[in-house]
Amino acid sequence: MARTVVISINASWNIVNFRRGLIAALRGRGWRVVALSPADAYSGRLADLGAEHVPIAIDSSGLSPVRDLVLLGLYYRRLARIRPDAFLGWTAKPNIYGSLAAHALGIPVVNNISGLGTAFIAGGPLRRIVSFLYRIALRRSAAVFFQNPEDRMLFLASGLARPEQARLLPGSGIDLDRFRPAPQAAAAGPFAFLLVGRLLWQKGVREYVEAARIVRRQAPETRFRLLGFLDAANRSAVGRGDVEGWVAEGLIDYLGAADDVRPHIAAADCVVLPSYREGLPRALLEGAAMARPLIATDVPGCRQAIEHEVNGLLCAARDPAALADAMLAMIGLPAARRAAMGAAGRARVERDYDEAGAIQPYLDTLEAISRR
């Protein structure tokens, strides 16, 4: 009988877009894969990837203890019925409530802390509550994967994970055949920056817009493109009215959301992410894989993806003027220098962030669990 692994994330689109390689690798090793995630526009595609879908309602942005207790009960009932050999969790609520339910049922758990989210960035009482929940949820996990060393050290220093559990991963990895270097955009057109990501304030969207105002004073033809979901279920989501106002003002070109970001990266001269903190930002790695120079803030996660003045530029976080200076510096570089940055970024992704290298630790950990 095939061994069963449950993977749980707070959105099915996340599984479809970022975990297809992992699902294929698990299936190739003989695992039955069950995706425990909300029913959304993407959940119907999970069968095409070889994963069974079991829906579970997750209020990602909610703070209600009652709803969270209901979610814990849902996880317990779903996992008791599936009886998997292992549980893999990503994002806060699956990592906390899914893990607690799995531990109660004696199911081995592997967690991935792919980013610290709004609670850790904002600090205060919410951070203390989330830290307490992580501490009890991760206590019995077989492994806790982190995407940058600073997040790992934070969890270790706070007693949220133990050294023997805490391991580093190169993000979710990049499919190097799918994300290949693209020809440079036409030199005759205006210089184009691209920010890709969920439209959250903590991604630095406000700073991106304010930097656009500054840059336009010196380089008025420059384009500032924004690609990502609006109306995200997150307390720090950027409002639709804000985006429509920037578009009406002529500051931003909003491209909507896209399953395939490659054409948009190919049409850009530089990929930008002015985030406040990341796990390991996939948007930067995808941009680098397609040989685009990068600009990002000098914060955990972003600084792992960029070697300053080699494959991109780092700037201060929450500082539109610093971001604008980096953008103007990028515009002012000779085209050959930007191309060299792009080539260096591609080489870095090939060396450090290939998808196979990100998947193998999961396979090794699951094999070790299954032999116990």
Secondary structure as GFF3:
##gff-version 3
##sequence-region A 1 372
A	DSSP	beta_strand	3	8	.	.	.	ID=ss1
A	DSSP	alpha_helix	12	18	.	.	.	ID=ss2
A	DSSP	alpha_helix	20	28	.	.	.	ID=ss3
A	DSSP	beta_strand	31	37	.	.	.	ID=ss4
A	DSSP	three_ten_helix	43	49	.	.	.	ID=ss5
A	DSSP	beta_strand	51	55	.	.	.	ID=ss6
A	DSSP	alpha_helix	65	82	.	.	.	ID=ss7
A	DSSP	beta_strand	86	90	.	.	.	ID=ss8
A	DSSP	alpha_helix	92	93	.	.	.	ID=ss9
A	DSSP	pi_helix	94	98	.	.	.	ID=ss10
A	DSSP	alpha_helix	99	104	.	.	.	ID=ss11
A	DSSP	beta_strand	109	113	.	.	.	ID=ss12
A	DSSP	alpha_helix	117	122	.	.	.	ID=ss13
A	DSSP	alpha_helix	124	138	.	.	.	ID=ss14
A	DSSP	beta_strand	143	146	.	.	.	ID=ss15
A	DSSP	alpha_helix	149	157	.	.	.	ID=ss16
A	DSSP	beta_strand	166	168	.	.	.	ID=ss17
A	DSSP	beta_strand	192	196	.	.	.	ID=ss18
A	DSSP	three_ten_helix	201	203	.	.	.	ID=ss19
A	DSSP	alpha_helix	205	218	.	.	.	ID=ss20
A	DSSP	beta_strand	223	227	.	.	.	ID=ss21
A	DSSP	alpha_helix	240	249	.	.	.	ID=ss22
A	DSSP	beta_strand	253	254	.	.	.	ID=ss23
A	DSSP	alpha_helix	262	266	.	.	.	ID=ss24
A	DSSP	beta_strand	270	273	.	.	.	ID=ss25
A	DSSP	alpha_helix	282	289	.	.	.	ID=ss26
A	DSSP	beta_strand	294	297	.	.	.	ID=ss27
A	DSSP	alpha_helix	302	305	.	.	.	ID=ss28
A	DSSP	beta_strand	312	315	.	.	.	ID=ss29
A	DSSP	alpha_helix	320	332	.	.	.	ID=ss30
A	DSSP	alpha_helix	335	352	.	.	.	ID=ss31
A	DSSP	alpha_helix	355	370	.	.	.	ID=ss32
###
